[in-house]
Amino acid sequence: MILRVHGDTLAAPGLLDYATCLWPGPLPAPVRLALEQGLADHARYPDDRRARAAIADRHGRPPDEVLLLNGACEAFWLLAHALRPARAACVHPSFTEPEAALRCVGAAVTRVSLDDDGEGWSLDVARVPEAVELVVVGNPNNPTGTLAPASILARLARPGRHLVVDESFAEFVDGERESLAGRRDLPGLVVVRSLTKLHGLAGVRAGYLLAAPALVERLAGHRQPWSVNALACAALAACALDAQTPRRVAREVAAARTELLDALTRRPDIQAWPAAANFLLLRLADAGEVVAGLRARGIAVRPAGSFPGLGDDHVRIAVRPAEDNARLLAALDEVLPA
């Protein structure tokens, strides 16, 4: 199923991973200690209360508006199966699991396309059908890197509709501007967050969503007990209490992204769009050959043709530290036409 293509299947061991959007920095000491303590308590059932309280405090919300997740991706499948909307809309090109989940439960899904003016991607909210019961949008959006104004996204909220905003990359934005995580006044708002990207905890499967208490209770009632393991609970609590790491990493990523984007845009055979997260979307005339050539040189990137609205000439690359980016650029010089 083309909607279920993900970068981790391309990043084989031994390859420099530009296919997944994980920042490769070290784990902060408090997070590592929390994971070790969680493993030491392996004989106890997971207890999510401390993590929920820490996340709630971080976003200025009560704990009954927080639902811990077995990775942020669980949110989309849980919402689809619990709500079973007849009509939904997904903003594309974007992460495809929400649409896959909605189609799995029989929802009629409208694809709302972002506008590309050559300089960036933008959302026209008027394109979202009035009758849809659920709307999914990423902010920052993967793979375009778009950061939509919160005021624009808020216009999609209304009674009788669930507005699901995937903020898995929000911590890469300085000050988390344009986030809706603290908004409690928008009807039907669901904000999804992940620890996978900034903290590099893909294997732990740790995420959460923020929503009204009634919806959190409804979603919790559609899953088995102890759905989030003790290591994930420990990591979620520790990361919620760590305000310094996201700010530091956001600055590091912004500097590396600016340098990488500048280097790419100087190459006439590459179109690269500005982004607000730790990845860039590229358009290449011979993308297939470039992807194969990079792989032969030990570098995995993400062909983006499986994202609705993009073609086989699109490629997504992660932003990594400067020494890795230099290796990528040198390899590109080797595989691109002279």
C-alpha positions in Angstrom: 0.0 0.0 0.0 1.7 3.2 -1.2 0.3 5.2 1.7 2.4 3.1 4.1 5.9 3.8 2.8 8.2 5.1 5.5 11.8 6.2 5.5 12.9 3.7 8.1 12.6 0.9 5.5 15.2 2.7 3.4 17.8 3.4 6.1 19.6 0.1 6.3 22.3 -0.5 8.9 25.6 1.1 7.9 24.0 3.8 5.7 24.2 7.5 6.7 20.5 8.1 7.5 19.0 11.0 5.6 15.8 9.0 5.0 14.3 9.4 8.4 13.8 12.8 10.2 15.6 12.0 13.5 18.1 14.5 15.0 21.2 12.4 15.9 22.2 14.2 19.0 23.0 12.5 22.4 20.2 11.8 24.9 20.2 14.3 27.7 21.4 12.8 31.0 18.0 13.1 32.8 16.2 11.3 29.9 18.8 8.5 29.9 18.5 8.2 33.7 14.7 8.0 33.4 15.0 5.2 30.8 17.4 3.3 33.1 15.0 3.7 36.0 12.1 2.6 33.9 13.9 -0.5 32.9 14.9 -1.1 36.6 11.2 -1.1 37.5 10.4 -3.8 34.8 8.4 -5.9 37.2 5.8 -3.1 37.8 2.9 -2.3 35.4 3.3 1.0 33.6 1.9 4.1 35.5 1.3 7.1 33.3 0.2 9.5 35.9 3.5 11.3 36.4 4.0 11.7 32.6 0.5 13.0 32.1 0.9 15.5 34.9 4.3 16.8 33.5 3.0 17.1 30.0 -0.2 18.9 31.2 1.9 21.3 33.2 4.2 22.0 30.2 1.2 23.0 28.0 -0.9 24.7 30.7 -3.7 22.1 30.7 -5.2 19.7 33.2 -4.0 16.1 33.1 -7.4 14.8 31.9 -6.6 16.6 28.6 -3.5 14.4 28.0 -3.5 10.9 26.4 -0.1 9.1 26.2 0.5 7.2 23.0 2.5 4.3 21.8 4.2 6.6 19.4 2.4 9.6 17.8 1.3 7.5 14.9 -1.1 5.6 17.2 -3.2 8.8 17.5 -4.3 8.6 13.9 -5.4 5.0 14.0 -7.0 5.4 17.4 -9.0 8.5 16.3 -10.1 6.8 13.1 -11.4 3.7 14.9 -12.9 5.5 17.8 -14.6 8.3 15.8 -15.3 6.6 12.5 -16.1 9.7 10.5 -18.0 9.3 7.3 -16.2 12.2 5.6 -12.7 13.4 6.4 -10.0 15.6 4.8 -6.3 15.3 4.8 -4.0 18.1 3.8 -1.3 16.9 1.3 1.4 16.3 0.6 1.9 15.1 4.1 2.4 12.2 6.4 0.2 9.4 5.0 -0.7 7.3 8.0 -3.8 9.5 8.9 -5.3 8.9 5.5 -4.4 5.2 5.6 -6.2 4.9 9.0 -9.2 6.8 7.8 -9.6 4.7 4.7 -9.2 1.6 6.7 -12.5 2.4 8.6 -14.4 3.3 5.5 -14.2 7.1 5.6 -14.5 9.1 2.4 -11.2 11.1 2.4 -10.8 14.4 0.4 -7.3 15.3 -0.4 -6.7 19.1 0.1 -3.6 20.2 -1.8 -1.2 22.7 -0.5 -0.3 25.5 -3.0 3.3 25.6 -4.3 4.3 29.0 -5.6 7.9 27.9 -6.2 9.1 29.6 -3.0 7.0 27.7 -0.4 3.8 25.8 0.3 0.6 27.3 1.6 -2.8 26.1 2.7 -6.1 27.6 1.4 -8.6 26.6 4.1 -11.5 27.4 1.8 -10.6 24.2 -0.1 -11.6 22.0 2.9 -15.2 20.9 2.4 -17.6 22.2 4.9 -19.2 18.9 5.5 -16.1 16.9 6.6 -16.2 15.7 10.2 -12.4 15.4 10.6 -9.5 17.3 9.2 -5.8 16.4 9.5 -3.0 18.8 8.9 0.7 18.8 9.8 2.4 21.8 11.3 5.3 21.9 10.6 4.2 19.8 7.7 6.1 16.7 6.5 7.6 16.6 3.8 7.1 20.2 2.6 8.5 21.9 5.8 5.6 24.3 5.8 4.8 26.2 9.1 1.3 27.5 8.8 0.1 30.4 11.0 -1.9 29.2 13.9 -4.6 31.7 13.1 -5.1 30.0 9.7 -5.4 26.5 11.2 -7.8 27.8 13.8 -10.2 28.7 11.1 -10.7 25.0 10.4 -12.1 24.3 13.8 -15.9 24.3 14.3 -18.6 22.4 16.3 -19.2 19.0 15.0 -15.7 18.6 13.5 -12.4 17.3 14.9 -9.4 19.3 13.8 -6.3 17.1 14.2 -3.0 19.0 14.1 0.1 16.8 13.8 2.8 18.8 15.7 5.4 16.0 15.7 8.1 18.5 14.5 6.9 21.5 16.5 9.9 21.4 18.9 12.3 22.2 16.0 10.6 25.6 15.7 12.2 28.2 17.9 9.8 29.1 20.7 7.3 26.5 19.2 5.6 29.5 17.5 2.3 28.7 15.7 1.7 25.8 18.0 -1.9 25.1 19.0 -0.9 22.9 21.9 -2.0 25.4 24.5 -5.3 26.3 22.9 -8.4 25.0 24.9 -11.0 27.2 23.2 -11.1 25.6 19.8 -13.9 23.1 19.4 -12.8 19.6 18.4 -9.1 20.4 18.5 -6.6 17.5 18.8 -2.9 18.2 18.9 -0.5 15.3 18.4 3.1 15.3 19.6 6.1 13.0 19.3 9.4 12.3 21.1 10.7 10.4 18.1 12.1 13.3 16.0 14.0 15.7 18.3 15.0 13.2 21.0 15.7 10.3 18.7 13.5 7.9 20.6 11.9 6.1 17.6 12.4 2.7 19.2 10.8 3.7 22.5 7.5 4.6 20.8 6.5 7.7 22.9 4.0 10.3 22.0 0.9 12.0 23.3 -2.2 14.0 22.2 -4.0 16.9 23.8 -7.7 17.2 23.5 -10.9 17.9 25.5 -11.4 15.6 28.5 -14.4 13.9 26.9 -12.5 13.0 23.8 -9.5 11.8 25.8 -11.8 9.5 27.8 -13.5 8.2 24.7 -10.2 7.4 23.0 -8.8 5.7 26.1 -11.9 3.5 26.2 -11.0 2.2 22.7 -7.7 0.7 23.6 -6.3 -2.0 25.8 -4.9 -1.3 29.3 -1.2 -0.5 29.6 -0.9 0.6 26.0 2.1 2.8 26.7 5.1 0.9 28.2 7.1 2.0 31.3 10.1 3.2 29.3 7.9 5.5 27.2 6.1 6.8 30.3 9.5 7.6 31.9 10.8 9.3 28.7 7.7 11.4 28.3 7.9 12.6 31.9 11.6 13.5 31.6 11.3 15.2 28.3 8.3 17.3 29.4 10.4 18.6 32.2 13.3 19.4 29.9 12.9 22.9 28.4 16.5 23.5 27.6 17.2 20.6 25.1 14.4 21.6 22.6 15.6 25.2 22.6 19.2 24.2 22.0 18.4 21.6 19.4 16.1 24.0 17.5 19.0 26.5 17.3 21.4 23.8 16.1 19.0 22.5 13.5 18.2 26.0 12.2 21.9 26.8 11.7 22.5 23.4 9.9 19.4 23.8 7.8 20.3 27.3 6.7 23.8 26.2 5.7 22.5 23.1 3.9 19.7 24.9 2.1 22.1 27.6 0.9 24.5 25.0 -0.5 21.7 23.2 -2.3 20.1 26.2 -3.8 23.5 27.1 -5.4 23.2 24.0 -7.5 21.1 24.8 -10.6 19.8 21.3 -11.0 18.2 21.2 -7.5 15.1 23.0 -6.3 14.9 23.2 -2.6 12.1 24.7 -0.5 12.6 26.5 2.8 11.5 24.6 5.9 10.8 25.0 9.5 11.8 21.5 10.8 14.8 19.1 10.4 14.3 18.1 6.8 14.1 19.7 3.3 12.1 18.8 0.2 14.0 18.7 -3.1 13.1 18.4 -6.7 15.6 16.8 -9.0 15.4 16.0 -12.7 17.1 12.6 -12.3 15.9 11.8 -8.8 15.9 8.1 -9.2 19.5 8.0 -10.4 20.5 10.4 -7.6 18.9 8.3 -4.9 20.6 5.2 -6.3 23.9 7.0 -6.6 23.8 8.3 -3.0 22.9 4.8 -1.8 25.9 3.4 -3.6 28.0 5.9 -1.6 26.5 4.9 1.7 23.8 7.5 2.1 20.0 6.8 2.3 17.5 9.5 1.3 13.7 9.4 1.1 12.1 9.3 -2.4 9.0 11.4 -2.0 6.8 10.0 -4.8 4.6 8.2 -2.3 3.4 11.5 -0.8 0.1 12.4 -2.5 0.7 15.4 -4.7 4.4 14.8 -5.3 6.1 12.9 -8.0 9.2 10.7 -8.6 11.3 13.8 -9.1 10.8 14.8 -5.4 13.2 13.7 -2.6 13.1 14.5 1.1 16.4 14.7 3.0 16.9 15.1 6.7 19.0 17.9 8.2 21.9 16.5 10.1 25.0 18.0 11.8 27.4 20.0 9.6 30.0 17.2 9.1 27.3 14.8 7.8 25.8 17.5 5.6 29.3 18.1 4.1 29.4 14.4 3.2 26.0 14.5 1.6 26.9 17.6 -0.5 30.1 16.0 -1.7 28.2 12.8 -2.7 25.6 14.9 -4.6 28.4 16.6 -6.5 29.6 13.2 -7.6 26.2 11.9 -8.7 24.6 15.0 -10.2 25.2 15.7 -13.9 28.2 18.0 -14.5 
